[in-house]
């Protein structure tokens, strides 16, 4: 990529002048104001200050030694010691031509891939997935795609809740009140009914609560009947989960639930006590963060009085397993903001326990989905909205819009468009805000065909594809990108330059979105891309132009469509050729 070539040439020049320079300080950033150039590096100012020399003098030395003519790039000094770089028309044409030949245009895949484990999703067995699961699922899936696109090895793990005290009540309900017909029709609904039934009875009658406890003890001791019931619950739940994941086009490499780590928990508690990280406290074992001002008032229990472990113990066992099995460079946990304290505790304990481990632990947390009343998004009756109902409504609302705009399309085509648009609208609306912000769920806004929405962007992609369909109809042949040469490509219009230069920053945007775990950066990029293409299309006729000008503009359309499609797919959206 062009900016990498410039950056590499710049670093080599600086290294020759300052052999001890920290080149990590040197990077190219797109200029916010294109009047000053296309790229800029402020790093020379820092290098100069470290050596107590004049930054402009250092910039002048670098500029005198820097050769960029063969890249068709001009450089000049600005301000206190910035170096600004301006791309010449020849450089822009060459970069677009090269991008036409690439599978992933403008993306710099790393030469030293990291192994990254991403933990997301995590629904509970025997409970329906609800609207609260959408953020973890969509955000986590996007981060998987981002890091893989950049060349990293990514392992996705759905750490489902398949163990705990609730199973005593569920098994008791299964044995005493199961409706087999209801179970066959809607397993999760029936399991949810059983839990509510026994839970209510447990609050009224101690004998019911004790019976549930005994069923749990039998399960924990490996009772064959209870184990078989428990396994059926997991299987039925996983089938329901998979139906939703299929609709969202989300896949996991592993689904290792809490139960997978049960036989490791006692050993972890013993080791933490032996290393004096944990200590006995009123019959339980806990970690006290005496040296950490933030956690000092928040000890973490790792074993309850009754000998049972809890979430912290399970997460530590999970961490150890991932470390030994996959040897990751980083583990990313995608959960809501309410778990911030929990992960601060777990990360702190892990650091004390495995101090030599170089693994980077990251909690990517997110805010809440709000209803129109500004409160957590729920049904009118106050119940949490089931995810399957939300997806159904998205497709129904999108179908109504499609039928209004294209009533003559066959119903099956209308339904497919509605599926892509409806599911895409939910995903995009969820990824567009800063993930740490709460956002208001608004059907009208997310399904609108104007503004920063999925329908607008999906339509922008189909609009580009329609150009090539019209070209093929007029020329009686498809536009063949493999048949163009570098000499065919040139640009001279402002709108061509603006669009092309925005395309060049695609790789930088992907890297920033991945580094910060903020897909909204990519959302805003593709929205700006669609807007720049609209301006280009309005001011620079494509099919009405002739010769090399037409080829150049078709090449720009081709690369724009490719980048837009990759960007949307990375956000988890399917694209359509026609709408």
VENNOR-V828698 format. One record per residue. N is the residue number from 1. PHI is phi in degrees with one decimal (NA if undefined). OMEGA is omega as a letter, one per 40 degrees, with the letter a starting at -180 (NA if undefined). BURIAL is I if it has 9 or more other ideal C-beta (glycine too) atoms within 8 Angstrom, else O. Layout:
# VENNOR-V828698
[[N PHI OMEGA BURIAL] [N PHI OMEGA BURIAL]]
This chain:
# VENNOR-V828698
[[1 NA a I] [2 -61.3 a I] [3 -65.5 i I] [4 -70.6 i O] [5 -65.4 i I] [6 -64.1 a I] [7 -62.0 i I] [8 -63.3 i O] [9 -63.2 i I] [10 -63.8 a I] [11 -64.5 i I] [12 -63.8 i O] [13 -64.0 i I] [14 -64.2 a I] [15 -63.4 i I] [16 -67.2 a O] [17 -81.2 a I] [18 -130.2 a O] [19 -56.8 a O] [20 -95.2 a O] [21 -66.3 i I] [22 -83.4 a O] [23 -72.4 i O] [24 -68.0 i O] [25 -78.4 a I] [26 -101.5 i I] [27 -150.8 i O] [28 -97.4 i I] [29 -122.8 i I] [30 -60.2 i I] [31 -69.6 i I] [32 -68.8 i O] [33 -115.6 a O] [34 -67.1 i O] [35 -64.5 a O] [36 -93.6 a O] [37 137.4 a I] [38 -103.5 i I] [39 -133.4 a I] [40 -147.9 i I] [41 -126.7 i I] [42 -94.4 a I] [43 -62.3 a I] [44 -64.9 i I] [45 -63.2 i I] [46 -64.6 i I] [47 -61.1 a I] [48 -66.7 a I] [49 -63.1 i O] [50 -61.4 a O] [51 -103.3 i O] [52 56.6 i O] [53 -122.1 a O] [54 -69.5 a O] [55 -59.5 i I] [56 -67.5 i I] [57 -65.5 i I] [58 -64.2 i I] [59 -60.3 i I] [60 -66.0 i I] [61 -61.1 i I] [62 -63.4 a I] [63 -62.7 i I] [64 -64.8 a O] [65 -96.0 a I] [66 -89.4 i I] [67 -112.3 a O] [68 -128.8 a I] [69 -59.1 a O] [70 -69.8 i O] [71 -92.8 a I] [72 59.2 a I] [73 -130.7 i I] [74 -106.7 i O] [75 -129.4 i I] [76 -151.1 a I] [77 -88.6 i I] [78 -139.3 i I] [79 57.9 a O] [80 -76.9 a O] [81 150.9 i I] [82 -73.0 i I] [83 -110.2 i I] [84 -105.8 a I] [85 -123.2 i I] [86 -118.5 i I] [87 -83.0 i I] [88 -87.0 a I] [89 -50.5 a I] [90 -62.2 i O] [91 -66.1 a I] [92 -66.1 i I] [93 -62.2 a I] [94 -64.2 a I] [95 -65.5 i I] [96 -66.1 i I] [97 -59.8 i I] [98 -63.6 a O] [99 -66.0 i I] [100 -59.6 a I] [101 -93.0 a O] [102 -98.2 i O] [103 -70.7 i O] [104 -123.0 a O] [105 -61.1 i I] [106 67.8 a I] [107 -104.9 i I] [108 -99.1 i O] [109 -75.8 a O] [110 -62.7 i I] [111 -87.7 i O] [112 -125.3 a O] [113 -61.4 i O] [114 -95.1 i I] [115 -97.3 a I] [116 -124.3 i I] [117 -95.7 i I] [118 -118.4 a I] [119 -101.4 a I] [120 -151.7 a I] [121 92.5 i I] [122 54.9 i I] [123 -75.0 i I] [124 -101.3 i I] [125 -60.8 i I] [126 73.0 i I] [127 -128.4 i I] [128 -71.4 i I] [129 -68.0 a I] [130 -118.8 a I] [131 -59.0 i I] [132 -65.2 a O] [133 -81.8 a I] [134 -65.6 a I] [135 -69.3 i I] [136 -61.4 a I] [137 -65.7 a I] [138 -72.0 i I] [139 -65.4 i I] [140 -61.5 i I] [141 -62.4 i I] [142 -65.6 i I] [143 -63.8 i I] [144 -59.3 a I] [145 -63.9 i I] [146 -58.5 a I] [147 -68.0 i I] [148 -68.2 i I] [149 -61.6 i I] [150 -84.7 i I] [151 99.3 a O] [152 -84.1 i I] [153 -89.4 a O] [154 -116.4 i I] [155 -118.0 a I] [156 -100.1 a I] [157 -133.8 i I] [158 -95.7 a I] [159 -84.3 a I] [160 -72.3 i I] [161 -87.0 a I] [162 -120.7 a I] [163 -152.5 i O] [164 138.7 a O] [165 -64.0 a O] [166 -62.9 a I] [167 -73.7 i I] [168 -62.9 i I] [169 -68.9 i I] [170 -65.4 a I] [171 -67.1 i I] [172 -61.0 i I] [173 -63.3 i I] [174 -59.0 a I] [175 -76.3 a O] [176 -111.3 a O] [177 -142.1 a O] [178 -68.8 i I] [179 -102.5 a O] [180 -64.0 i O] [181 -65.9 i O] [182 -64.6 i I] [183 -63.4 i I] [184 -68.6 a O] [185 -76.0 a O] [186 -151.4 a O] [187 -55.5 a I] [188 -67.7 i I] [189 -62.7 i I] [190 -68.7 i I] [191 -64.0 i I] [192 -64.9 i I] [193 -62.9 a I] [194 -61.3 a I] [195 -64.8 i I] [196 -61.7 a O] [197 -62.2 a I] [198 -72.0 i I] [199 -63.5 i I] [200 -65.8 i O] [201 -65.9 i I] [202 -64.9 i I] [203 -72.5 a O] [204 -92.9 a O] [205 -128.3 i O] [206 -61.0 a O] [207 -64.1 i O] [208 -69.9 i I] [209 -61.5 i I] [210 -66.2 i O] [211 -62.4 i I] [212 -64.0 i I] [213 -62.3 a I] [214 -64.9 i I] [215 -64.0 i I] [216 -66.3 i I] [217 -59.8 i I] [218 -61.9 i I] [219 -62.2 a I] [220 -64.5 i O] [221 -89.0 i O] [222 90.3 i O] [223 -56.4 a O] [224 -57.3 a O] [225 -64.6 a O] [226 -67.7 i I] [227 -62.5 a I] [228 -67.0 i O] [229 -62.6 i I] [230 -58.7 i I] [231 -64.5 i O] [232 -64.2 i O] [233 -60.8 i I] [234 -64.6 a I] [235 -63.5 i O] [236 -63.5 i I] [237 -65.9 a I] [238 -63.5 i I] [239 -62.0 i I] [240 -67.3 i I] [241 -58.7 a I] [242 -63.5 i O] [243 -61.3 i I] [244 -71.3 i I] [245 -61.6 i I] [246 -64.1 i O] [247 -66.2 i O] [248 -86.0 a I] [249 55.9 i I] [250 -116.0 a I] [251 -126.7 i O] [252 -120.2 i I] [253 -75.1 a O] [254 -140.4 i O] [255 -129.4 a O] [256 -105.3 a I] [257 -77.3 a I] [258 -58.3 a I] [259 -63.0 a O] [260 -59.8 a O] [261 -104.3 a I] [262 -56.1 a O] [263 -74.4 a O] [264 -99.3 a I] [265 -68.2 a I] [266 -59.6 a O] [267 -64.2 i O] [268 -67.8 i I] [269 -59.6 a I] [270 -60.3 a O] [271 -67.9 i I] [272 -66.4 i I] [273 -70.2 a I] [274 -61.4 i O] [275 -85.5 i O] [276 61.8 i O] [277 -84.6 i I] [278 -110.6 i I] [279 -146.4 a I] [280 -70.1 i O] [281 -150.7 i I] [282 52.5 i O] [283 87.5 i O] [284 -105.9 i I] [285 -120.8 a I] [286 -142.6 i I] [287 -106.5 i I] [288 -106.8 a O] [289 -90.3 a I] [290 -67.3 a O] [291 -98.4 a O] [292 -109.6 a O] [293 -57.4 a O] [294 -72.3 a O] [295 -106.7 a I] [296 -55.1 a O] [297 -92.8 a O] [298 -131.3 i O] [299 -64.9 a O] [300 -111.3 i I] [301 -78.3 i I] [302 -112.7 i I] [303 -151.2 a I] [304 -74.9 a I] [305 -59.4 a O] [306 -82.5 i O] [307 90.5 a O] [308 -80.2 i O] [309 -84.5 i I] [310 -136.1 a I] [311 -59.8 a O] [312 -61.1 i I] [313 -62.9 i I] [314 -63.5 i I] [315 -66.9 i I] [316 -67.9 i I] [317 -64.6 i I] [318 -63.8 i I] [319 -59.8 a I] [320 -63.0 i I] [321 -62.0 a I] [322 -63.5 i I] [323 -63.0 a I] [324 -75.6 a O] [325 -86.4 a O] [326 -111.7 a O] [327 47.3 a O] [328 -77.7 i I] [329 -83.3 a O] [330 -150.3 i I] [331 -124.0 a I] [332 -113.1 i I] [333 -107.1 a I] [334 -111.6 a I] [335 -142.6 i I] [336 -76.0 a I] [337 -64.1 a I] [338 -67.6 a O] [339 -97.4 a I] [340 -59.6 a I] [341 -61.9 a O] [342 -55.7 a I] [343 -73.9 i I] [344 -61.9 i I] [345 -65.8 a I] [346 -61.6 a I] [347 -64.3 i I] [348 -65.8 i I] [349 -62.9 a I] [350 -61.4 i I] [351 -63.6 i O] [352 -68.4 a I] [353 -77.2 a I] [354 -122.3 a I] [355 -55.1 a O] [356 -83.4 a O] [357 -71.2 i O] [358 -87.5 a O] [359 -62.6 i I] [360 -89.7 a O] [361 -105.6 a I] [362 -130.9 i I] [363 -101.8 i I] [364 -95.1 a I] [365 -106.4 a I] [366 -138.4 a I] [367 -84.6 a I] [368 -104.6 i O] [369 -84.9 a I] [370 -108.5 i I] [371 -84.7 a I] [372 -63.2 i O] [373 -84.3 i O] [374 81.4 i O] [375 -108.5 a O] [376 -47.6 a O] [377 -64.6 a I] [378 -141.5 i I] [379 -72.7 i O] [380 -62.2 i O] [381 -82.0 i O] [382 94.2 i O] [383 -86.1 i O] [384 -67.5 a O] [385 -75.3 i I] [386 -72.8 a I] [387 -64.0 a I] [388 -62.8 i I] [389 -68.3 i O] [390 -64.0 a I] [391 -67.1 i I] [392 -60.5 a O] [393 -66.1 i I] [394 -60.8 a I] [395 -69.8 i I] [396 -65.5 a I] [397 -66.2 i I] [398 -65.7 i I] [399 -63.4 i I] [400 -62.3 i O] [401 -66.5 a I] [402 -62.8 a I] [403 -67.0 i I] [404 -70.9 a O] [405 -84.6 a O] [406 -135.7 a I] [407 -66.7 a O] [408 -89.3 i O] [409 -69.5 i I] [410 -57.5 a O] [411 -57.7 a O] [412 -64.1 i O] [413 -68.5 i O] [414 -59.2 a I] [415 -65.6 i I] [416 -67.9 i O] [417 -60.6 a I] [418 -62.6 i I] [419 -63.1 a I] [420 -63.8 a I] [421 -70.4 a I] [422 -64.4 i I] [423 -66.4 i I] [424 -62.1 a I] [425 -63.5 i I] [426 -64.4 a I] [427 -62.0 a I] [428 -66.0 i I] [429 -62.6 a I] [430 -78.8 a I] [431 -87.1 a I] [432 -66.3 i I] [433 -74.0 i I] [434 -53.2 a O] [435 -59.3 a I] [436 -84.8 i O] [437 -94.8 i O] [438 -73.4 i O] [439 -138.4 a I] [440 -91.9 a O] [441 -78.3 a I] [442 -138.2 a O] [443 -57.6 a O] [444 -60.2 a O] [445 -69.2 a I] [446 -74.1 i I] [447 -99.8 i I] [448 -70.9 i I] [449 -94.5 i O] [450 -135.1 a O] [451 87.0 a O] [452 -83.1 a O] [453 -133.5 i I] [454 -63.4 i I] [455 -56.5 i I] [456 -62.1 a I] [457 -72.5 i I] [458 -64.8 i I] [459 -67.0 i I] [460 -59.4 i I] [461 -65.9 a I] [462 -65.4 i I] [463 -63.6 i I] [464 -66.5 a I] [465 -62.7 i I] [466 -65.4 i I] [467 -61.5 a I] [468 -72.4 i I] [469 -66.2 i O] [470 -65.4 i I] [471 -59.6 a I] [472 -63.2 i I] [473 -67.2 a O] [474 -72.0 a O] [475 -96.0 a O] [476 60.7 i O] [477 -161.4 a O] [478 -77.3 i O] [479 -70.7 a I] [480 -106.3 a O] [481 -65.5 a I] [482 -73.2 a O] [483 -94.7 a O] [484 -89.6 i I] [485 -118.2 a O] [486 -61.7 a O] [487 -68.0 i O] [488 -74.7 a I] [489 -100.8 i I] [490 -153.9 a I] [491 -134.0 a I] [492 -142.6 a O] [493 -95.9 i O] [494 -56.3 a O] [495 -70.0 i I] [496 -66.4 a I] [497 -61.6 a I] [498 -61.9 i I] [499 -66.3 a I] [500 -61.1 a I] [501 -67.7 i I] [502 -67.5 i I] [503 -60.3 a I] [504 -61.4 a I] [505 -89.2 a I] [506 -56.5 a I] [507 -62.0 i I] [508 -62.8 a I] [509 -65.8 i I] [510 -59.4 a I] [511 -65.3 i I] [512 -65.4 i I] [513 -62.9 i I] [514 -71.7 a I] [515 -60.9 a O] [516 -95.5 a O] [517 52.1 a I] [518 -131.9 i I] [519 -62.4 i I] [520 -60.2 i I] [521 -62.6 i I] [522 -71.5 i I] [523 -56.0 a I] [524 -66.4 i I] [525 -64.5 a I] [526 -67.5 i I] [527 -65.3 i I] [528 -63.9 i I] [529 -61.1 i I] [530 -62.4 i I] [531 -67.0 i O] [532 -66.3 i I] [533 -66.2 i I] [534 -60.2 i I] [535 -66.5 i I] [536 -60.0 a I] [537 -64.2 a I] [538 -71.2 a O] [539 -100.5 a O] [540 -126.6 a I] [541 -52.8 a O] [542 -98.2 a I] [543 -74.5 i I] [544 -85.6 i O] [545 -80.1 a I] [546 -131.0 i O] [547 54.5 a O] [548 -64.4 i I] [549 -62.9 i I] [550 -66.0 i I] [551 -60.6 a I] [552 -61.2 a I] [553 -72.9 i I] [554 -65.8 i I] [555 -63.8 i I] [556 -66.6 i I] [557 -62.7 a I] [558 -60.6 a I] [559 -69.0 i I] [560 -60.9 i I] [561 -60.7 a I] [562 -64.5 a I] [563 -66.0 i I] [564 -62.0 i I] [565 -65.8 i I] [566 -62.3 i I] [567 -61.5 i I] [568 -66.6 i I] [569 -64.7 i I] [570 -65.1 i I] [571 -78.2 i I] [572 95.0 a I] [573 -95.1 i I] [574 -76.4 i O] [575 -114.6 i I] [576 -120.3 i I] [577 -82.2 i O] [578 -140.6 i O] [579 -133.6 NA I]]
